[in-house]
Amino acid sequence: MRTGRSPAEFGRPAGIEYRVGVLTMTVLRKRAASPSGSTATLAKDAGRPDWLDEIIVGDCVAALERLPAASVDVVFADPPYNLQLEGALTRPDQSRVDAVDDEWDKFESFSAYDAFTRAWLLACRRVLKPNGTLWVIGSYHNIFRVGTTLQDLGYWMLNDIVWRKANPMPNFRGKRFTNAHETLIWASRSQDAKSYTFNYEAMKAFNDDLQMRSDWLLPICTGGERLKDEGGAKLHPTQKPEALLYRVLLASTNPGDVVLDPFSGTGTTAAVARRLGRHFVGVERDPAYAEAARRRIDAVVPAPVEGLALQRPKRAEPRIPFGAVLEAGLLSPGDTLTDAKGRHRAQVRADGTLDAGGVTGSIHRIGAHVQGLEACNGWTFWHLPTDTGPRPIDDLRARIREGLGLAG
């Protein structure tokens, strides 16, 4: 899921960026010539920017210079963890553990890692829209250093999420607690960003009408989802489960949003984004990982548009007055409304008020009056008698919204 920069690259000559750019454009030309239906062909035919719905090969900081400022809605970053492993890990039977010992996860010092973190977070902040958000995942080795840099650069913490692994790797040496979780930080671009996307109602519905908590129990990536090389070994050591990215993108993006993954690896973020009708842009240093990601993404079948609608909060829906129901002919002056059990009755008047025993007022005021309450939601209290039983007048309001193309 992530690849980083080796320590030597902090002193990279300027010419490297040029070579990265040439490599990237070569890949794009090859992709544009691929069979119809690939993500590159779709993007090109639609006249979109050449970086949209693409995996760019190159260093993330240099590659992000191609993107315009404020062009991305959400960033999901899975940077190198700087695990500081010393020697090989073995199981009790002396078999070797396939741990993360790649060169891209090694840094000369904490200060080198901090400089790397600052560079990519600055690059992401430039391309992030003012009301966009950033997710970054890490372990105890790096997440606290990343969090400090986030705050130093002006990002604003929204949540930390604990991904509790249902099937973590055991602690073979028996010297520490089993490391059974990773931490995600969710942050807005700045403290002033107030209208960032958080699909609260959708996540509550997703969680069986309970508020989604900040501890997520999900399995690690295994089985058929895990990409393998020709020898059957894991293609990438830190591939994240699609379930994790599904939850992240469902919570913080909308269909059509642009999602950036600056450490794309084998393309989990991009694959889930495509599945959910979001645009993506990934950056990956390793051409082999990038090519595996492209094949994976091209095999994804996006969900139908009608299946991507999210549960919307009532406060986000345009206000429809009760009088609009009369104007639309869905009710007529003189119609009688009742409560759900038929205990209270009121007559509709031409001006959109109700009359209950000589007391007149709005649907809310009269609903409160007949119950002896201070307040009442008249849309859900009052019902229209029908052959199949009482029907809440809120259904009539929903029909008007649908007619206006405002249904959530």
C-alpha positions as CSV (number, residue, x, y, z in Angstrom):
1,M,0.0,0.0,0.0
2,R,2.9,2.3,0.5
3,T,6.3,3.0,-0.9
4,G,8.5,5.8,0.2
5,R,11.9,7.4,-0.6
6,S,15.3,6.0,0.3
7,P,17.5,8.3,2.4
8,A,19.7,9.1,-0.6
9,E,16.8,10.7,-2.3
10,F,16.7,13.7,0.0
11,G,19.7,15.0,-1.9
12,R,18.2,14.1,-5.3
13,P,19.4,16.2,-8.2
14,A,16.9,18.4,-10.0
15,G,17.3,16.3,-13.1
16,I,15.6,13.4,-11.4
17,E,12.2,15.2,-11.5
18,Y,12.6,15.5,-15.3
19,R,13.3,11.8,-15.7
20,V,10.3,11.0,-13.5
21,G,8.1,13.2,-15.7
22,V,9.3,11.4,-18.9
23,L,8.6,8.0,-17.4
24,T,5.2,9.1,-16.4
25,M,4.2,10.4,-19.8
26,T,5.5,7.3,-21.4
27,V,3.2,5.2,-19.2
28,L,0.3,7.5,-20.0
29,R,0.9,7.1,-23.8
30,K,1.0,3.4,-23.4
31,R,-2.2,3.4,-21.4
32,A,-4.0,5.6,-23.9
33,A,-3.4,3.0,-26.5
34,S,-4.9,0.2,-24.4
35,P,-8.2,-1.5,-25.2
36,S,-11.4,0.5,-24.7
37,G,-12.7,0.3,-21.2
38,S,-9.5,1.0,-19.3
39,T,-9.4,3.8,-16.9
40,A,-6.9,5.7,-19.0
41,T,-9.0,5.5,-22.1
42,L,-12.1,6.6,-20.3
43,A,-10.3,9.6,-18.8
44,K,-8.9,10.6,-22.2
45,D,-12.2,10.2,-24.1
46,A,-13.9,12.4,-21.5
47,G,-11.4,15.2,-22.0
48,R,-10.3,15.0,-18.3
49,P,-6.8,16.0,-17.1
50,D,-4.2,13.4,-17.9
51,W,-3.5,12.8,-14.2
52,L,-7.1,11.9,-13.3
53,D,-8.0,8.2,-12.9
54,E,-4.4,7.3,-13.3
55,I,-1.5,5.7,-11.4
56,I,1.5,8.0,-11.9
57,V,4.9,6.4,-11.6
58,G,7.4,8.6,-9.7
59,D,8.3,10.2,-6.4
60,C,5.1,11.5,-4.7
61,V,6.4,15.0,-4.0
62,A,7.7,15.5,-7.6
63,A,4.6,13.8,-9.2
64,L,2.2,16.0,-7.2
65,E,3.6,19.1,-8.9
66,R,1.7,18.0,-12.0
67,L,-1.6,18.5,-10.2
68,P,-3.3,21.9,-9.9
69,A,-3.7,23.5,-6.5
70,A,-6.9,22.7,-4.8
71,S,-7.8,19.8,-7.2
72,V,-8.3,16.9,-4.7
73,D,-11.2,16.3,-2.3
74,V,-9.7,13.6,-0.1
75,V,-6.2,12.2,0.5
76,F,-5.6,8.7,1.8
77,A,-2.0,8.2,2.7
78,D,-0.3,5.0,3.8
79,P,3.3,6.2,4.0
80,P,6.4,4.1,5.0
81,Y,6.2,3.2,8.7
82,N,10.0,3.3,9.3
83,L,9.7,0.0,11.3
84,Q,13.3,-0.1,12.4
85,L,13.4,-3.8,12.2
86,E,16.7,-5.4,13.3
87,G,17.3,-8.8,11.8
88,A,14.9,-11.4,10.5
89,L,11.8,-12.4,12.4
90,T,11.2,-16.2,12.8
91,R,8.3,-18.3,14.1
92,P,8.8,-20.9,16.9
93,D,9.4,-23.5,14.2
94,Q,12.2,-21.3,12.9
95,S,10.4,-20.4,9.6
96,R,10.9,-16.9,8.5
97,V,8.2,-14.3,8.9
98,D,7.5,-12.3,5.7
99,A,7.9,-8.9,7.5
100,V,8.4,-5.4,6.0
101,D,12.2,-5.2,5.3
102,D,12.1,-3.4,2.0
103,E,14.5,-0.5,1.3
104,W,11.7,2.0,0.9
105,D,10.8,1.5,4.6
106,K,14.3,2.4,5.8
107,F,15.5,5.9,6.8
108,E,18.8,7.0,8.1
109,S,17.4,8.7,11.2
110,F,14.2,10.1,12.7
111,S,15.1,13.5,11.4
112,A,15.3,12.1,7.9
113,Y,11.9,10.5,8.3
114,D,10.5,13.8,9.7
115,A,11.8,15.7,6.7
116,F,10.3,13.2,4.3
117,T,6.9,13.4,6.2
118,R,6.9,17.2,6.0
119,A,7.7,17.2,2.3
120,W,4.8,14.9,1.3
121,L,2.3,16.5,3.7
122,L,3.1,19.9,2.2
123,A,2.6,18.6,-1.3
124,C,-0.7,17.1,-0.4
125,R,-1.9,20.2,1.4
126,R,-1.2,22.2,-1.8
127,V,-3.5,20.0,-3.9
128,L,-6.1,19.5,-1.3
129,K,-9.3,21.7,-1.7
130,P,-9.9,24.2,1.1
131,N,-12.7,21.9,2.6
132,G,-10.9,18.7,1.7
133,T,-9.7,16.2,4.3
134,L,-6.7,13.9,4.7
135,W,-6.4,10.4,6.1
136,V,-3.1,8.9,7.1
137,I,-2.6,5.4,8.6
138,G,0.4,4.2,10.6
139,S,1.6,2.1,13.5
140,Y,3.2,3.1,16.8
141,H,6.5,3.4,14.9
142,N,5.5,6.5,13.0
143,I,2.0,7.7,13.6
144,F,2.8,10.1,16.5
145,R,5.6,11.7,14.5
146,V,3.3,12.1,11.5
147,G,0.6,13.6,13.8
148,T,3.0,16.2,15.1
149,T,4.0,17.3,11.6
150,L,0.3,17.4,10.6
151,Q,-0.4,19.9,13.4
152,D,2.8,21.9,12.7
153,L,1.7,22.4,9.1
154,G,-1.7,23.7,10.0
155,Y,-3.9,20.6,9.5
156,W,-6.7,20.2,12.0
157,M,-7.4,16.9,13.7
158,L,-10.9,15.6,13.3
159,N,-10.6,12.0,14.6
160,D,-8.2,9.3,15.3
161,I,-9.5,5.9,14.3
162,V,-8.3,2.6,15.7
163,W,-8.3,-0.2,13.1
164,R,-8.5,-3.3,15.4
165,K,-7.4,-6.2,13.3
166,A,-9.6,-9.3,13.6
167,N,-6.7,-11.6,12.7
168,P,-3.4,-9.9,13.7
169,M,0.0,-11.4,13.3
170,P,1.1,-13.1,16.6
171,N,4.0,-11.7,18.6
172,F,6.5,-14.5,18.0
173,R,9.2,-13.3,20.4
174,G,7.0,-13.0,23.4
175,K,8.6,-9.7,24.5
176,R,5.7,-7.3,23.9
177,F,2.0,-7.2,23.6
178,T,0.6,-8.5,20.3
179,N,0.4,-5.5,17.9
180,A,-3.3,-5.8,17.0
181,H,-4.2,-2.4,15.7
182,E,-3.1,0.5,13.5
183,T,-4.1,4.1,13.9
184,L,-5.7,6.4,11.3
185,I,-5.7,10.2,11.7
186,W,-8.4,12.1,9.9
187,A,-7.7,15.8,9.5
188,S,-9.1,18.8,7.7
189,R,-6.8,21.1,5.8
190,S,-7.1,23.8,8.4
191,Q,-9.0,24.7,11.6
192,D,-11.2,27.1,9.5
193,A,-12.5,24.3,7.2
194,K,-16.0,23.8,8.5
195,S,-17.9,22.3,5.5
196,Y,-15.8,19.2,4.9
197,T,-17.6,16.0,3.9
198,F,-18.7,13.7,6.7
199,N,-21.6,11.4,5.7
200,Y,-22.9,11.0,9.3
201,E,-26.3,9.6,8.3
202,A,-24.9,7.2,5.8
203,M,-22.4,5.8,8.3
204,K,-25.1,5.5,10.9
205,A,-27.3,3.6,8.5
206,F,-24.3,1.5,7.5
207,N,-23.9,0.6,11.2
208,D,-27.5,-0.6,11.7
209,D,-28.7,2.8,12.8
210,L,-26.1,3.2,15.5
211,Q,-23.5,6.0,15.5
212,M,-20.3,4.8,13.8
213,R,-17.6,4.7,16.5
214,S,-13.9,5.4,16.1
215,D,-12.8,1.8,16.7
216,W,-13.2,-0.4,13.6
217,L,-12.9,-4.2,13.8
218,L,-11.8,-5.4,10.4
219,P,-9.7,-8.3,9.1
220,I,-6.3,-7.8,7.5
221,C,-5.9,-8.4,3.8
222,T,-5.8,-12.2,3.1
223,G,-7.1,-14.9,0.8
224,G,-8.2,-14.0,-2.7
225,E,-8.0,-10.3,-2.1
226,R,-4.2,-10.5,-1.5
227,L,-2.3,-9.9,-4.7
228,K,0.4,-12.6,-5.3
229,D,3.4,-12.7,-7.5
230,E,4.2,-15.6,-9.9
231,G,5.7,-17.6,-7.1
232,G,2.6,-17.3,-4.9
233,A,4.3,-14.8,-2.5
234,K,2.7,-11.6,-1.4
235,L,3.2,-9.0,-4.1
236,H,3.2,-6.1,-1.6
237,P,4.0,-6.5,2.1
238,T,1.5,-4.0,3.4
239,Q,-1.6,-4.3,1.2
240,K,-4.6,-2.9,3.0
241,P,-8.0,-4.6,3.0
242,E,-10.6,-3.1,0.7
243,A,-13.1,-3.0,3.6
244,L,-11.0,-0.4,5.3
245,L,-10.9,1.9,2.3
246,Y,-14.6,1.3,1.6
247,R,-15.4,2.7,5.1
248,V,-13.0,5.6,4.7
249,L,-14.4,6.7,1.3
250,L,-18.0,6.1,2.2
251,A,-17.6,8.4,5.3
252,S,-15.7,11.2,3.8
253,T,-16.4,11.4,0.0
254,N,-19.3,11.7,-2.4
255,P,-19.7,10.2,-5.9
256,G,-17.6,12.1,-8.4
257,D,-15.0,13.3,-5.8
258,V,-11.3,13.1,-6.5
259,V,-9.3,10.8,-4.1
260,L,-5.5,11.0,-4.0
261,D,-3.3,8.2,-2.7
262,P,0.4,9.4,-2.7
263,F,1.7,6.0,-1.8
264,S,-0.5,3.9,-4.1
265,G,1.2,0.5,-3.8
266,T,-1.0,-2.1,-5.5
267,G,-3.9,0.3,-5.8
268,T,-6.4,-0.5,-3.1
269,T,-7.5,3.1,-2.7
270,A,-8.0,3.5,-6.4
271,A,-9.8,0.2,-6.8
272,V,-12.3,1.1,-4.1
273,A,-12.7,4.6,-5.4
274,R,-13.6,3.3,-8.9
275,R,-16.0,0.8,-7.4
276,L,-17.8,3.6,-5.5
277,G,-18.0,6.0,-8.4
278,R,-15.1,8.3,-7.2
279,H,-12.2,9.6,-9.3
280,F,-8.7,8.7,-8.2
281,V,-5.1,9.6,-8.7
282,G,-2.4,7.4,-7.3
283,V,1.4,7.9,-7.2
284,E,3.8,5.0,-6.9
285,R,7.6,4.7,-7.2
286,D,7.7,1.1,-8.2
287,P,6.7,0.4,-11.8
288,A,5.8,-3.2,-11.0
289,Y,3.4,-2.2,-8.2
290,A,2.0,0.5,-10.5
291,E,1.3,-2.0,-13.3
292,A,-0.3,-4.5,-10.9
293,A,-2.5,-1.7,-9.6
294,R,-3.6,-0.8,-13.2
295,R,-4.6,-4.3,-13.9
296,R,-6.5,-4.5,-10.7
297,I,-8.3,-1.2,-11.3
298,D,-9.2,-2.0,-14.9
299,A,-10.9,-5.2,-13.6
300,V,-13.2,-3.3,-11.2
301,V,-16.8,-2.9,-12.2
302,P,-18.1,0.4,-10.9
303,A,-21.4,0.4,-9.0
304,P,-24.4,1.7,-10.9
305,V,-25.1,5.4,-10.4
306,E,-28.5,4.6,-8.8
307,G,-26.7,2.5,-6.2
308,L,-24.4,5.3,-5.0
309,A,-26.9,7.6,-3.4
310,L,-26.1,8.4,0.2
311,Q,-28.5,8.9,3.1
312,R,-28.7,12.7,3.4
313,P,-29.3,14.7,6.6
314,K,-32.7,16.4,6.8
315,R,-30.9,19.8,7.4
316,A,-29.2,19.4,4.0
317,E,-32.5,19.2,2.1
318,P,-34.1,22.3,0.7
319,R,-37.1,23.5,2.8
320,I,-40.5,22.6,1.3
321,P,-43.4,24.6,3.0
322,F,-46.7,22.9,3.6
323,G,-48.3,25.3,1.2
324,A,-46.3,23.7,-1.6
325,V,-48.2,20.4,-1.1
326,L,-51.5,22.3,-1.8
327,E,-50.0,24.1,-4.8
328,A,-48.9,20.7,-6.2
329,G,-52.5,19.4,-5.8
330,L,-51.4,16.6,-3.5
331,L,-53.8,18.0,-0.9
332,S,-56.9,20.2,-1.3
333,P,-58.5,22.7,1.0
334,G,-61.1,20.9,3.1
335,D,-59.2,17.6,3.3
336,T,-59.0,16.1,6.8
337,L,-55.8,15.0,8.4
338,T,-55.4,12.8,11.5
339,D,-52.7,11.5,13.7
340,A,-51.4,7.9,13.0
341,K,-54.0,6.4,15.4
342,G,-56.9,8.6,14.3
343,R,-57.4,10.2,17.7
344,H,-56.9,13.8,16.5
345,R,-58.3,15.5,13.5
346,A,-57.8,18.8,11.7
347,Q,-59.0,20.3,8.4
348,V,-56.7,21.7,5.8
349,R,-57.3,25.4,4.8
350,A,-56.4,27.1,1.6
351,D,-53.6,29.2,3.1
352,G,-51.7,26.1,4.4
353,T,-52.9,26.3,7.9
354,L,-55.0,23.7,9.8
355,D,-58.2,24.1,11.8
356,A,-58.7,21.9,14.8
357,G,-61.9,22.7,16.7
358,G,-61.7,26.4,15.9
359,V,-58.0,26.7,16.7
360,T,-55.9,27.5,13.6
361,G,-52.2,27.5,12.8
362,S,-49.4,25.8,11.1
363,I,-49.2,22.0,10.9
364,H,-46.6,22.1,13.7
365,R,-48.5,24.5,15.9
366,I,-51.8,22.6,15.6
367,G,-50.0,19.2,16.1
368,A,-48.5,20.5,19.3
369,H,-51.9,22.0,20.4
370,V,-54.0,18.9,20.1
371,Q,-51.3,16.9,22.1
372,G,-50.9,19.6,24.8
373,L,-47.2,19.9,23.9
374,E,-44.9,22.9,23.4
375,A,-43.6,21.7,20.0
376,C,-44.4,19.1,17.3
377,N,-43.1,18.0,13.9
378,G,-46.3,18.3,11.9
379,W,-44.8,16.5,8.9
380,T,-44.5,13.3,10.8
381,F,-47.5,13.8,13.2
382,W,-50.2,14.5,10.6
383,H,-51.4,11.7,8.3
384,L,-53.7,11.5,5.3
385,P,-56.3,8.7,5.5
386,T,-56.0,6.4,2.5
387,D,-57.6,3.0,1.5
388,T,-54.4,1.3,2.7
389,G,-54.2,3.2,6.0
390,P,-52.9,6.5,7.3
391,R,-50.0,8.0,5.3
392,P,-47.7,10.6,6.8
393,I,-47.8,13.9,4.9
394,D,-44.0,13.8,4.9
395,D,-44.4,11.4,2.0
396,L,-46.1,14.2,0.1
397,R,-43.2,16.5,0.7
398,A,-40.8,13.8,-0.5
399,R,-42.8,13.5,-3.8
400,I,-42.3,17.3,-4.3
401,R,-38.6,17.0,-3.7
402,E,-38.4,14.1,-6.2
403,G,-40.2,16.2,-8.8
404,L,-37.7,19.0,-8.3
405,G,-34.7,16.6,-8.6
406,L,-33.9,17.3,-4.9
407,A,-34.3,13.8,-3.5
408,G,-31.3,12.7,-1.4
